C-alpha cells in the first residue's frame, strides 16, 4: 500500500487542477514502486503554515510510505520520479521540500 502525503503552503485556490495532480501522482506512485495503483493513496494538504529555509515561497514536506521497494538508491529514484510532478502541479521546486521515506512492515499496514 504505497502512501504519499504532501503538506504544502501552496493555497488550494492556486492549485489549478487538484484532481489531475492527485491522479498523476497516484499513477507515478504505482509506477515508481511497481505496486498496483488499486493500492495507492495520495493525499495533498494545501494551505499549511510552512516556511522552508527562512522563506515562505512555495514549499512542502512529503511523506512516502511503502511496504518494500525502499532503500538508498530506490528512494533517490522515487524522488526523481516525483519532484517534477510537485513542481508541475504545485509549483514547488525540488530544493524547496523534503521527502521522508518510511518502509512499513506488512503487518503494520
C-alpha positions in Angstrom: 0.0 0.0 0.0 2.1 2.9 -1.2 1.0 6.2 0.5 2.1 9.7 -0.4 1.1 12.7 1.8 2.1 16.1 0.6 1.8 19.1 3.0 2.3 22.5 1.4 1.9 26.2 2.0 0.5 26.5 -1.6 -3.0 27.8 -1.4 -5.7 25.5 -2.6 -7.0 28.3 -4.8 -3.6 28.3 -6.6 -3.7 24.6 -7.5 -5.3 24.7 -10.9 -6.1 21.0 -11.2 -6.1 19.2 -7.9 -7.9 16.2 -9.2 -5.3 16.0 -12.1 -2.5 16.3 -9.6 -3.8 13.5 -7.4 -4.3 11.2 -10.4 -0.9 11.9 -11.9 0.8 11.4 -8.5 -1.1 8.2 -8.0 0.0 6.8 -11.3 3.6 7.9 -10.6 3.5 6.2 -7.2 2.3 2.9 -8.8 5.0 3.2 -11.5 7.9 4.0 -9.2 7.0 1.3 -6.6 5.8 -1.3 -9.1 2.7 -1.8 -7.0 -0.9 -1.8 -8.4 -2.5 1.6 -8.4 -5.5 0.0 -6.8 -3.5 0.1 -3.5 -2.0 3.6 -3.8 -3.2 6.5 -1.6 -2.2 10.1 -2.4 -3.2 13.0 -0.1 -2.4 16.6 -0.8 -2.8 19.0 2.1 -2.6 22.7 0.9 -2.9 25.9 2.9 -0.4 24.9 5.6 1.7 27.3 7.6 5.1 26.3 6.4 8.4 28.1 5.9 11.5 26.5 4.3 15.0 27.9 4.6 13.6 31.2 6.0 11.4 31.8 3.0 7.6 31.4 2.6 7.8 30.8 -1.2 6.0 27.6 -2.3 7.4 24.7 -0.2 6.3 21.4 1.3 7.0 18.2 3.0 6.1 14.8 1.6 5.8 11.5 3.4 6.3 8.4 1.3 5.4 5.1 2.9 5.5 1.7 1.2 5.9 -2.0 2.0 9.2 -2.9 0.3 10.7 -1.1 -2.7 12.7 1.1 -0.4 16.4 1.7 0.0 19.0 4.4 -0.7 19.0 4.1 -4.5 15.3 3.3 -4.7 14.5 6.3 -2.7 16.6 8.5 -5.0 14.7 7.0 -7.9 11.3 7.6 -6.3 12.3 11.3 -5.6 13.5 11.8 -9.1 10.1 10.5 -10.4 8.0 12.7 -8.0 9.8 16.0 -7.8 8.9 17.1 -11.4 5.2 16.4 -10.6 5.4 18.5 -7.4 6.7 21.4 -9.5 4.3 20.9 -12.3 1.2 20.7 -10.2 2.1 22.7 -7.0 4.9 25.0 -8.2 7.3 23.5 -5.6 10.9 23.3 -6.8 12.8 20.3 -5.7 15.1 22.4 -3.5 12.0 23.6 -1.5 10.8 20.4 0.0 11.9 17.1 1.6 10.5 13.7 1.1 10.5 11.5 4.2 10.7 7.8 3.3 9.3 5.2 5.6 9.3 1.4 4.9 6.4 -0.2 6.6 6.1 -3.8 7.7 3.2 -5.7 6.1 1.7 -6.5 9.5 1.7 -2.7 10.4 -0.5 -1.7 7.4 
